[in-house]
Each structure stands twice: as structure tokens, then as C-alpha cells.
Amino acid sequence: MIKKVLIANRGEIAVRIIRACREMGIETVAVYSEADKEALHTQLADEAVCIGPAPSAQSYLSMENILSATLTSGADAIHPGFGFLSENSRFAELCEQCNITFIGPPSTVIASLGNKQAAKNTMANAGVPIIPGGKNPIYTVEEGMKEAETIGYPVIIKAALGGGGKGMRVADTPADFEESFRTAQKETQMAFGDSTMYVEHFVRHPRHIEFQIMADKFGNVIHLGERHGNVVALGERDCSVQRNHQKMIEESPCEVISDELRARMGEAAVKAAKAAGYENAGTIEFLLDKEGRFYFMEMNTRIQVEHPVTEWVTGVDLVKEQIRIASGLPLSCKQEDIQLTGHAIECRINAENPSKGFRPSPGTITDMYFPGGKGIRIDSAVYSGYTIPPYYDSMIAKVIVWAKNRTEAIRKMQSALGEVIIEGIDTNVDYQYEILDHPDFQSGNTDVEFIERMEADK
């Protein structure tokens, strides 16, 4: 069993991993940049090591500094969380070479699936439906324009490595392409330290549906769901409420998916994982169009920001399962053990000002209160007096609720958001409440362009 984990991350996901390790009797090591000296994860871990200056490139993206901290501290494993180096195959490979357990899939699997273009090729060969797109990595505007002309507009330009909505731009016409490509590529380089892009057809008005899978080293691939006779109805997360490809609200299960469609999509997700020889936690992401056709979009080879909604409806601790699998243990549950119960919703709370173009709002939190009670979970790393640095993602908390059905879950979330107090900075709490109160959201009539329509109607 893993004995000591270094968390190569910051913020709420670092705190989440530390808590899971505590419950498993595992020691933890936090790493932090100079800007995060007073961060909560540094205070909760058994040890804390500074790994460099504030910019991510010199700290949280520095493989050398993180590996050095791991070896110096005596940690035998690294949990990468999400973002930063979590989907970097080179980092996972270096961990393997240093005999450090990487809590995630093997480096070869990350390379084949973390690279979204390579992943699409793998899925196509396995018979999983894919979005029409190019088969080659793109490095220049000229290469991208040739691909776009072959695919047909509109197209979406994406980072080949990484995720989280970063490095993505839509080009509706050839005239839009150059600026969209350069912007997406610059963002990709800054976020992931890589400038490889790919281009695919842009599906209008789809839902963003993702399936959580878990796979151990014994060939068992599980999609979290429930069994109906000989058909497995698989659990999913609806992540359609997005702004600029950044998820804002996630829920499980999806209100509009039938048992039959859920089974087909879930079977495709399991087929995708098996085709890749997958291990550990992963998420298969699909686009679902208005006609009920679904397409593989990408696979995230890491834990997701929105994993708590799956934990609520299944009762499975995904982070603990990750650690168990990385330790060489089998999954603690079988497919038939999993039952989907109730409905869960997550709202991401960001330090930003929606009325000013969602401008980031770093600064000191002067007062703070989060709600509690039955069916309410808060994942956060901020506290009263904490100063939010301007160098990182603006998400400061996640409010997650569970109820017997979707209507009750929406009301519970509205009640919870109404109790949130965060003073000293601007947040998107009121904006999230506005989304929940919208008739289309309440009726389940959403897709990835819902926010754009809501803004246009104001």
C-alpha cells in the first residue's frame, strides 16, 4: 500500500486529496509556490515544500522541482490532481523512471489518450463514434486551415494536450480561423507548456455528457451505474452549462437521457477504456446532439473537477479508489454493487465579476461563511483572511448538493447559494443562482450554448 503521497497541485483538489489520504492512514506532502505559502493545503498536509516562484511554469509545472521534492521528502507516490501536470505523459514517465508511483494511468496510456487527436484515432479504430476531424497534430495556422477546409466549417480548434476548456476556439468561417488559431495556441502554450493543436467539426447546440470510469490493474473496467436485467444503465454527468468552454454547473444523472441511450453511451465508454488498456480513474466525454446521436470528444486521464456529483449518487469515493488502484489493489466494488440514487448538482464558485466581463477578482477574503446541513458538501481551500493570488485559476470553491430528485436538488442548491457569504472579493454566486432560476435550466432545456442565449436575452 502507498505510504506517503506528494500532492502535485494546489487549491481545493489538494485539500480533497489530503483528506482522503488522512482517512486511509497515508502521510501527505504539500508543494506550494511562493504565492501559496499561506494556502490551506500547506497547513493541512503532514509536510510542505516550496517548489518555486508564483508563476506556474516555475513551480506547479516544474517537473524537476516536484520530483526533487518527492525524493527529498521520501514520498513513494504523487497524486497530480487535475490541471497542471495531471495529463502530462512525460511527467508520468519520469515518475516511473524514478520508481515513484504516479496515481493515474501509465505514461503510455496518457500519451495515447491525453493527446486528443491520438485518442480519436484509437476510438475510431475501436468502433466508438467520433466527431469528424483531422487525423494529424497541427502546429501552424497553414496546417490548420488545410484541415478546416477538408472538414468543413464551422470548426473548433483545441489543445491536443490538456483540458479544462483552455486552448479552445471556434472558427465559423475561413476569415475567423487565423485569429482563433493563434489565440487558442497561445493559451495552450501558457496553460500546458505545449503548442500542439488539432481541428475538428463543430457540432451545434450539443449537450456535453461525460461518463466516469474506473479500471484496476486486473482488467476490470467499471462504469459507475446500475444494472437493468441484461442491460447496464451507466451513470453520467451533464456538463452542458458552460461559458467559453469552461464548465459552470454539473449534475448527475442527466435528466434527458433514456435508459436505452444511457446504456449505449456507457457501453461505448467502457469499450473506449478497454481499447486503450486503461487503468485508474478516467472520464469519457461525449457530445450529444438534438437527434440523440453521440460522439466521442475526448478522454480526461485524471480526476475531474466535477467528481463529487458522481460520488454523491453512487456512494463511491473516487480519490480513494484511485489510490487503491495505484497501490495494486483491485476495485473495492463490482458493477452490480453500484446503484444510482437521487440527483446531485455542483456549482463552481469563482473569484470573478460577471457584470464586468467575468473579470478575475483576486484579493483578500475579509469574511466568509459556507452553508452546511443534510445533502450539502463544500469543497474549498479558502478561509477568512486568505489572499487569493492572481496567478492561478479563479475557482475558489465548489458547492455540491444531493436530493431525491432534480427539482429538490435545484431548490437545495438555491438555498445553499443564498447562504454563501464571501466578502472582500467579487464572486459569481449570484450569477449561478440566476442560472438555476432560469426556466430553461429548470426544465432541463440546456446545451453548451445555453449561457450565450441567456446573456443575449438580457
Rosetta blueprint (number, residue, H / E / L):
1 M L
2 I L
3 K L
4 K E
5 V E
6 L E
7 I E
8 A L
9 N L
10 R L
11 G H
12 E H
13 I H
14 A H
15 V H
16 R H
17 I H
18 I H
19 R H
20 A H
21 C H
22 R H
23 E H
24 M L
25 G L
26 I L
27 E E
28 T E
29 V E
30 A E
31 V E
32 Y E
33 S E
34 E H
35 A H
36 D H
37 K L
38 E L
39 A L
40 L H
41 H H
42 T H
43 Q H
44 L H
45 A L
46 D L
47 E E
48 A E
49 V E
50 C E
51 I E
52 G E
53 P L
54 A L
55 P L
56 S H
57 A H
58 Q H
59 S L
60 Y L
61 L L
62 S L
63 M H
64 E H
65 N H
66 I H
67 L H
68 S H
69 A H
70 T H
71 L H
72 T H
73 S H
74 G L
75 A L
76 D L
77 A E
78 I E
79 H E
80 P L
81 G L
82 F L
83 G L
84 F L
85 L L
86 S L
87 E L
88 N L
89 S H
90 R H
91 F H
92 A H
93 E H
94 L H
95 C H
96 E H
97 Q H
98 C L
99 N L
100 I L
101 T E
102 F E
103 I L
104 G L
105 P L
106 P L
107 S H
108 T H
109 V H
110 I H
111 A H
112 S H
113 L H
114 G H
115 N L
116 K H
117 Q H
118 A H
119 A H
120 K H
121 N H
122 T H
123 M H
124 A H
125 N H
126 A L
127 G L
128 V L
129 P L
130 I E
131 I L
132 P L
133 G E
134 G L
135 K L
136 N L
137 P L
138 I E
139 Y L
140 T L
141 V H
142 E H
143 E H
144 G H
145 M H
146 K H
147 E H
148 A H
149 E H
150 T H
151 I H
152 G L
153 Y L
154 P L
155 V E
156 I E
157 I E
158 K E
159 A E
160 A L
161 L L
162 G L
163 G L
164 G L
165 G L
166 K L
167 G L
168 M L
169 R E
170 V E
171 A E
172 D L
173 T L
174 P H
175 A H
176 D H
177 F H
178 E H
179 E H
180 S H
181 F H
182 R H
183 T H
184 A H
185 Q H
186 K H
187 E H
188 T H
189 Q H
190 M H
191 A H
192 F H
193 G L
194 D L
195 S L
196 T L
197 M E
198 Y E
199 V E
200 E E
201 H E
202 F L
203 V L
204 R L
205 H L
206 P L
207 R E
208 H E
209 I E
210 E E
211 F E
212 Q E
213 I E
214 M E
215 A E
216 D L
217 K L
218 F L
219 G L
220 N L
221 V E
222 I E
223 H E
224 L L
225 G E
226 E E
227 R E
228 H E
229 G L
230 N L
231 V E
232 V E
233 A E
234 L E
235 G L
236 E L
237 R E
238 D E
239 C E
240 S E
241 V E
242 Q E
243 R E
244 N L
245 H L
246 Q E
247 K E
248 M E
249 I E
250 E E
251 E E
252 S E
253 P L
254 C L
255 E L
256 V L
257 I L
258 S L
259 D H
260 E H
261 L H
262 R H
263 A H
264 R H
265 M H
266 G H
267 E H
268 A H
269 A H
270 V H
271 K H
272 A H
273 A H
274 K H
275 A H
276 A H
277 G L
278 Y L
279 E L
280 N E
281 A E
282 G E
283 T E
284 I E
285 E E
286 F E
287 L E
288 L E
289 D L
290 K L
291 E L
292 G L
293 R L
294 F E
295 Y E
296 F E
297 M E
298 E E
299 M E
300 N E
301 T L
302 R L
303 I L
304 Q L
305 V L
306 E L
307 H H
308 P H
309 V H
310 T H
311 E H
312 W H
313 V H
314 T H
315 G L
316 V L
317 D L
318 L H
319 V H
320 K H
321 E H
322 Q H
323 I H
324 R H
325 I H
326 A H
327 S L
328 G L
329 L L
330 P L
331 L L
332 S L
333 C L
334 K L
335 Q H
336 E H
337 D H
338 I L
339 Q L
340 L L
341 T L
342 G L
343 H E
344 A E
345 I E
346 E E
347 C E
348 R E
349 I E
350 N E
351 A L
352 E E
353 N E
354 P H
355 S H
356 K H
357 G L
358 F L
359 R E
360 P E
361 S L
362 P L
363 G E
364 T E
365 I L
366 T L
367 D E
368 M E
369 Y E
370 F L
371 P L
372 G L
373 G L
374 K L
375 G L
376 I E
377 R E
378 I E
379 D E
380 S E
381 A L
382 V L
383 Y L
384 S L
385 G L
386 Y L
387 T E
388 I E
389 P L
390 P L
391 Y L
392 Y L
393 D L
394 S L
395 M E
396 I E
397 A E
398 K E
399 V E
400 I E
401 V E
402 W E
403 A E
404 K L
405 N L
406 R H
407 T H
408 E H
409 A H
410 I H
411 R H
412 K H
413 M H
414 Q H
415 S H
416 A H
417 L H
418 G H
419 E H
420 V L
421 I E
422 I E
423 E E
424 G L
425 I L
426 D L
427 T L
428 N L
429 V H
430 D H
431 Y H
432 Q H
433 Y H
434 E H
435 I H
436 L H
437 D H
438 H L
439 P H
440 D H
441 F H
442 Q H
443 S L
444 G L
445 N L
446 T L
447 D L
448 V L
449 E L
450 F H
451 I H
452 E H
453 R H
454 M H
455 E H
456 A H
457 D L
458 K L
